[in-house]
Amino acid sequence: MSATTDTAADRTPTGAPEATAADTYPPTDRTVPTRSRQRASYDKALVHSILDEAYVCHLGFVRDGAPVVLPTLFGRVEDRLYVHGSTGSRPLRAAGDGVAAPGLPVCLTVTHVDGLVLARSAFHHSLNYRSVVVLGTAHQVTDPEELRVALDALVDQVVPGRSADSRPANAKELAATAVIRLDLNEVSAKVRTGGPNDDAEDLALPHWSGVVPLRGGYGAPVPADDLDPAVALPDYLAAL
């Protein structure tokens, strides 16, 4: 299967206004892809939309000389990401606060799969997707006010508005919870859209070719067994 064989003309949007420096993240040697460069974007609005639609990120780092990638919850506040963890977690401890410890070099990724791209040849099968890669140094959040902002962002990442409709963490829970901060400095998005890129000599083959869209959705909220029947379904959940 190939995800890198489409032409730039087929896969890049046209007619978009020219971005300014304030609207984009600056490309770096680490965020410019070596293949399919036409799919890369540094547009802040696109990066934020991809991040904000996700529930889980994958956090990569090196532990004891070996690479580790962990799925975990996260939340975004402007140009910062907050990643959830436990105070007993080794990567959280290694991150430090940027003062007593230098921080933890990480790579954070988010991916949405939007469609299955089926070509006439096996080689040209692909996926339509939207992804973000963030590189940087993570630090543990130690300021109590910033920690509360971060925890609200983590809750609202799952369901916007939920943090205001739940009990905030108490002192004991705060002591057991750790959050690391990753600034959005070295960032890139990558997007693939459109149909298959079949070779001209394959167009007459008798194989179905096209895209199978993938669409997420929400089921009806199921109340907890012990929920008081007098507690109504909140509007922000009814609107999902």
Long-range contacts (C-beta under 8 A, 24 or more apart in sequence): 1-122, 1-123, 1-125, 1-126, 2-123, 2-124, 2-125, 2-126, 3-36, 3-126, 3-127, 3-192, 4-35, 4-36, 5-123, 5-124, 5-126, 5-197, 6-36, 6-126, 6-192, 6-194, 6-197, 7-38, 7-197, 8-38, 10-194, 10-197, 11-38, 11-39, 11-192, 11-193, 11-194, 12-38, 12-39, 13-193, 19-43, 25-184, 25-185, 25-186, 25-187, 25-188, 27-188, 28-135, 28-186, 30-135, 30-186, 31-133, 31-135, 31-186, 31-187, 31-188, 32-188, 33-188, 33-190, 36-190, 36-192, 39-190, 39-191, 39-192, 40-188, 40-189, 40-190, 41-188, 41-189, 41-190, 41-191, 42-187, 42-188, 42-189, 43-189, 46-189, 46-191, 47-132, 47-184, 47-187, 47-188, 47-189, 48-76, 50-110, 50-112, 50-130, 50-131, 50-132, 50-189, 51-76, 51-81, 51-110, 51-132, 52-76, 52-157, 53-112, 54-110, 54-112, 54-157, 55-157, 55-158, 56-110, 57-81, 57-83, 57-108, 57-109, 57-110, 58-108, 58-109, 58-110, 59-83, 59-91, 59-106, 59-107, 59-108, 60-106, 60-107, 60-108, 60-109, 61-91, 61-94, 61-104, 61-105, 61-106, 61-107, 61-138, 62-105, 63-90, 63-91, 63-94, 73-154, 73-157, 73-158, 74-108, 74-154, 74-157, 75-150, 75-152, 75-153, 75-154, 75-155, 75-156, 75-157, 76-153, 76-157, 76-184, 77-149, 77-150, 77-153, 79-183, 79-184, 79-185, 80-181, 80-182, 80-183, 80-184, 81-108, 81-134, 81-181, 81-182, 81-183, 81-184, 82-141, 82-150, 82-153, 82-154, 82-179, 82-180, 82-181, 82-182, 83-108, 83-138, 83-179, 83-180, 83-181, 83-182, 84-154, 84-177, 84-178, 84-179, 85-177, 85-178, 85-179, 85-180, 86-176, 86-177, 86-178, 87-175, 87-176, 87-177, 87-178, 89-178, 91-180, 92-140, 92-178, 92-180, 93-140, 95-138, 95-139, 95-140, 95-180, 96-139, 96-140, 97-139, 97-140, 97-142, 98-139, 102-137, 103-137, 103-138, 103-139, 104-137, 104-138, 104-139, 104-180, 105-136, 105-137, 105-138, 106-135, 106-136, 106-137, 106-138, 106-182, 107-133, 107-134, 107-135, 108-133, 108-134, 108-182, 109-133, 109-134, 113-214, 114-193, 114-213, 114-214, 115-211, 115-212, 115-213, 115-214, 116-211, 116-212, 116-214, 117-192, 117-195, 117-196, 117-211, 118-196, 118-208, 118-209, 118-210, 118-211, 118-212, 119-196, 119-197, 119-198, 119-202, 119-209, 120-196, 120-198, 120-202, 120-203, 120-205, 120-207, 120-209, 121-198, 121-199, 121-202, 121-205, 124-196, 124-197, 124-198, 124-199, 125-196, 126-192, 126-196, 126-197, 127-192, 128-192, 128-193, 128-194, 128-211, 129-190, 129-191, 129-192, 130-189, 130-190, 130-191, 131-189, 131-190, 131-191, 132-187, 132-188, 132-189, 132-190, 133-187, 133-188, 133-190, 134-182, 134-184, 134-186, 134-187, 135-186, 135-187, 136-182, 136-183, 136-184, 136-185, 136-186, 137-182, 138-180, 138-181, 138-182, 139-180, 139-181, 140-178, 140-179, 140-180, 140-181, 141-178, 141-179, 141-180, 141-181, 144-174, 146-181, 147-174, 147-177, 147-179, 150-179, 150-181, 151-177, 151-179, 154-179, 159-236, 159-237, 159-240, 160-236, 161-234, 161-236, 162-236, 165-234, 165-236
